[in-house]
Amino acid sequence: MLWAFFVKNITNEIKEKRLALLDKCPYFNIELKMRFMMNSNNLVKEIFQTYSANTADNLTIVTNAANGVNIKAFFDFITLSGYNKEEAAGLFNVSLKTFMRYKKENKNLAPLYGEMVLKLIALYKLGLEIFGSVPSFNSWLKKENFGLGNLVPKNLMNISGGIDLIAEELENIKYGNLS
């Protein structure tokens, strides 16, 4: 029980370090390593399931953002994407201190940030569908992309329209339209 609680509350960066330690430690067997990895995948699936109704399409995203998106969505995005908190806050051009205060007060995000976080969660769902893993998708995000005018997709993620362009490019890849 304690193991499951531990797994759910660590970031991807820490997960990778823990997994590396598990590989070096002779006391842990392969079954325990597999359980650790499965719990990580279950957490990602749980996050996608939580937001699936909120991210069905752009109209749904905008409507939900206007009604208020809880700050928990921002921290779920961090868990999902593997970004550190500072890096994720930078996507929104907001200080981490502001997000931490929102978390402490259990506030909703401003509609602009709510829209962005829901779009980012939807983007990661699509990226995971296409690339099979978050690290593979993150790697793709860091490389110049011909379909985006040789821009680096990650550099477009701090703008709502940029997220839309990345999603369009992912749809093109999904259907084999690489022109």
PLY file of the C-alpha trace (Angstrom):
ply
format ascii 1.0
element vertex 179
property float x
property float y
property float z
element edge 178
property int vertex1
property int vertex2
end_header
0.00 0.00 0.00
2.81 2.39 0.88
4.54 1.49 -2.40
1.48 2.54 -4.47
1.24 5.84 -2.60
4.94 6.47 -3.22
4.68 5.78 -6.96
1.70 8.07 -7.46
3.46 11.02 -5.84
6.76 11.19 -7.69
7.62 13.02 -10.86
8.88 11.35 -14.01
12.41 12.57 -13.32
12.43 10.89 -9.94
10.79 7.79 -11.45
13.68 7.42 -13.88
16.21 7.76 -11.06
14.34 5.23 -8.94
14.16 2.80 -11.84
17.92 3.18 -12.39
18.45 2.43 -8.70
16.18 -0.60 -8.95
18.33 -1.85 -11.83
21.48 -1.57 -9.70
19.97 -3.06 -6.57
20.17 -6.86 -6.38
17.43 -7.02 -3.74
14.62 -6.03 -6.11
13.33 -8.60 -8.52
11.96 -8.10 -12.00
8.37 -8.38 -10.76
8.82 -5.34 -8.53
10.39 -3.35 -11.37
7.48 -4.24 -13.66
4.96 -3.23 -10.99
6.72 0.14 -10.65
6.57 0.75 -14.41
2.92 -0.37 -14.64
1.91 1.99 -11.83
3.55 4.87 -13.74
1.58 3.96 -16.87
-1.60 3.64 -14.82
-1.08 7.15 -13.48
-0.79 8.55 -17.02
-3.95 6.66 -18.05
-5.72 7.96 -14.95
-4.83 11.56 -15.84
-6.05 11.12 -19.42
-9.25 9.52 -18.16
-9.83 12.38 -15.69
-9.63 15.00 -18.46
-11.02 13.07 -21.44
-14.46 14.70 -21.25
-12.86 18.15 -20.80
-10.56 17.81 -23.81
-12.82 16.15 -26.40
-12.60 19.09 -28.85
-11.71 22.78 -28.91
-15.26 23.95 -28.11
-15.33 21.71 -25.03
-11.90 22.95 -23.97
-12.91 26.62 -24.30
-16.22 26.04 -22.49
-14.51 24.23 -19.61
-11.80 26.89 -19.41
-14.44 29.62 -19.21
-16.20 27.72 -16.41
-12.95 27.29 -14.50
-10.23 24.66 -14.47
-8.80 23.72 -11.09
-5.10 24.23 -10.46
-4.79 20.44 -10.09
-4.83 20.26 -13.91
-1.53 22.17 -14.03
0.13 19.74 -11.64
-1.39 16.77 -13.49
0.19 18.17 -16.66
3.57 18.25 -14.89
3.15 14.60 -13.88
2.06 13.68 -17.38
4.73 15.57 -19.31
7.73 14.97 -17.09
8.54 18.69 -17.05
9.82 20.15 -13.85
7.59 22.72 -12.17
9.67 25.73 -13.25
9.73 24.59 -16.88
5.97 24.00 -16.89
5.28 27.39 -15.30
7.48 28.95 -17.99
5.13 27.62 -20.68
2.42 29.81 -19.15
4.70 32.81 -18.55
3.66 32.71 -14.91
5.90 32.27 -11.89
5.88 28.93 -10.12
5.20 30.87 -6.91
1.82 31.93 -8.35
0.89 28.35 -9.20
1.97 27.17 -5.75
-0.19 29.85 -4.14
-3.13 28.76 -6.33
-2.55 25.18 -5.19
-2.46 26.20 -1.53
-5.73 28.14 -1.97
-7.22 25.46 -4.29
-8.04 28.14 -6.88
-9.14 27.79 -10.46
-6.84 28.89 -13.24
-7.67 32.01 -15.23
-9.56 31.00 -18.42
-6.49 31.62 -20.61
-4.34 29.25 -18.52
-7.17 26.75 -18.11
-7.52 26.58 -21.89
-3.78 26.11 -22.33
-3.44 23.35 -19.74
-6.39 21.43 -21.20
-4.94 21.81 -24.70
-1.55 20.60 -23.44
-3.12 17.54 -21.80
-4.97 16.78 -25.06
-1.72 17.32 -26.99
0.12 14.84 -24.78
-2.67 12.31 -25.20
-2.32 12.58 -28.97
1.48 12.51 -28.76
1.42 9.39 -26.62
-1.00 7.76 -29.07
1.39 8.42 -31.97
4.82 8.00 -30.36
3.97 5.35 -27.78
5.73 6.98 -24.83
6.11 10.37 -23.22
9.93 10.41 -23.57
9.63 9.70 -27.33
7.05 12.47 -27.71
9.19 14.89 -25.66
12.13 14.06 -27.91
10.05 14.85 -31.02
8.97 18.15 -29.44
12.61 19.24 -29.18
13.50 18.69 -32.84
12.95 20.99 -35.81
9.84 19.99 -37.72
9.46 20.40 -41.47
5.66 20.57 -41.24
5.97 23.51 -38.84
8.29 25.50 -41.07
11.39 23.97 -39.46
10.40 25.37 -36.06
10.91 23.42 -32.85
7.44 22.36 -31.62
8.32 22.87 -27.94
8.98 26.56 -28.66
5.35 26.93 -29.82
3.81 25.40 -26.70
3.52 28.67 -24.78
0.89 30.00 -27.22
-2.60 28.54 -27.64
-2.34 28.79 -31.42
1.06 27.09 -31.29
-0.45 24.15 -29.41
-3.10 23.93 -32.16
-0.40 23.89 -34.85
1.46 21.09 -33.07
-1.78 19.12 -32.74
-2.46 19.58 -36.48
1.04 18.31 -37.29
0.51 15.31 -35.03
-2.76 14.55 -36.84
-0.88 14.74 -40.15
1.68 12.28 -38.83
-1.07 10.04 -37.48
-2.66 9.75 -40.92
0.61 9.61 -42.85
0.29 13.07 -44.42
3.90 14.20 -44.17
3.89 16.80 -46.97
0 1
1 2
2 3
3 4
4 5
5 6
6 7
7 8
8 9
9 10
10 11
11 12
12 13
13 14
14 15
15 16
16 17
17 18
18 19
19 20
20 21
21 22
22 23
23 24
24 25
25 26
26 27
27 28
28 29
29 30
30 31
31 32
32 33
33 34
34 35
35 36
36 37
37 38
38 39
39 40
40 41
41 42
42 43
43 44
44 45
45 46
46 47
47 48
48 49
49 50
50 51
51 52
52 53
53 54
54 55
55 56
56 57
57 58
58 59
59 60
60 61
61 62
62 63
63 64
64 65
65 66
66 67
67 68
68 69
69 70
70 71
71 72
72 73
73 74
74 75
75 76
76 77
77 78
78 79
79 80
80 81
81 82
82 83
83 84
84 85
85 86
86 87
87 88
88 89
89 90
90 91
91 92
92 93
93 94
94 95
95 96
96 97
97 98
98 99
99 100
100 101
101 102
102 103
103 104
104 105
105 106
106 107
107 108
108 109
109 110
110 111
111 112
112 113
113 114
114 115
115 116
116 117
117 118
118 119
119 120
120 121
121 122
122 123
123 124
124 125
125 126
126 127
127 128
128 129
129 130
130 131
131 132
132 133
133 134
134 135
135 136
136 137
137 138
138 139
139 140
140 141
141 142
142 143
143 144
144 145
145 146
146 147
147 148
148 149
149 150
150 151
151 152
152 153
153 154
154 155
155 156
156 157
157 158
158 159
159 160
160 161
161 162
162 163
163 164
164 165
165 166
166 167
167 168
168 169
169 170
170 171
171 172
172 173
173 174
174 175
175 176
176 177
177 178
